[in-house]
């Protein structure tokens, strides 16, 4: 924490020496992390949409996006601009306040989750001691936005979709949190940075996936349900509810629901990497002597951070690929099957896993 404070003070003093007033320098330094999260998350969503379209096309033996930019990489950007320019229509009898704030309440908590995700050894916006607790707290707010959107639309399909979203989120948030608590017990910390560093002691054998295989499987299943990915996309099942809570939305508000879904998928994949797959550590011993390259210390820090970022994103891609492949592999489950899996199977197994982990930790003391 002292390192972070020193870095903040040096940055503010550097801006002050450039002739910027001290108050404005502090404001600019506060806005830089916020802008970096917005820009990084936006680029992440664009990449995920392109990956989903390309992987889905490969599964179905199609080409996918090809003409809008090189290999269709800016097709998602064109779709976003199209939604941004569409007319924003609010139903006549809808609750305008709930209808308007619903999409925002879905996206904002997911964006806040990025603050505690370490992308590299020093690439984290808020290295707080209660990082995991903060993530669980803010992620539980998003279902309220879905329920507000469904109720405020004054539409039976939308309301049913909102109720399904709330029931699904509550059902799978509990086993998800229990699996994360098991990791925190093993690491003796709620800090995401401490969890990654604890896994770096024994290389690839130190990953939590080997010590918590049951929790790892439950975490993946619960994450897919939290992100409303197939086979758990019951809140927006088009054969049953038209489009669920999104039925009455159009334009950028409609797009915000999809942005929130993809942002949640990205942060879930990053947290799988941080909690179970060793984070930014390569976990393969490579003895590289940098003294022969005559690299300065500052450049070394930049290179290490870039390498850590690449390793983290490569591991996160594994979860993204699995979730996209699952969409075209498994059929959608029924609502009663969804709740049965959450309450009758995942919750007891996750609770037993937590109790077993706690018992082993007490026995080893």
DAVENNOR-V225088 format. One line per field, one symbol per residue. phi: phi as a letter, one per 40 degrees, with the letter a starting at -180 (. if undefined). A space follows every 50 residues. Layout:
phi->???
//
This chain:
phi->.ccccccccccccccccchcdccccccccccccccccccccccccccccc ccccccccccfbcgdabcgcfgcbccccccccccccccbbdcbccccccc cdcccccccccccccbcccacbbacacccbcccccccccccdcccccccc cccfaccccccccccccccccbcccccccccccccccfabcccccccccc cbgccccccccbcccccccccccccccfcdcbcccbcccbbgagccdcca gccccccccccccccccccccdcccbbggcccgbcbcbcccccfcccccc cccccccccccccccccccccccccccbbbccccccccccccccbccccc ccccccccccccccc
//
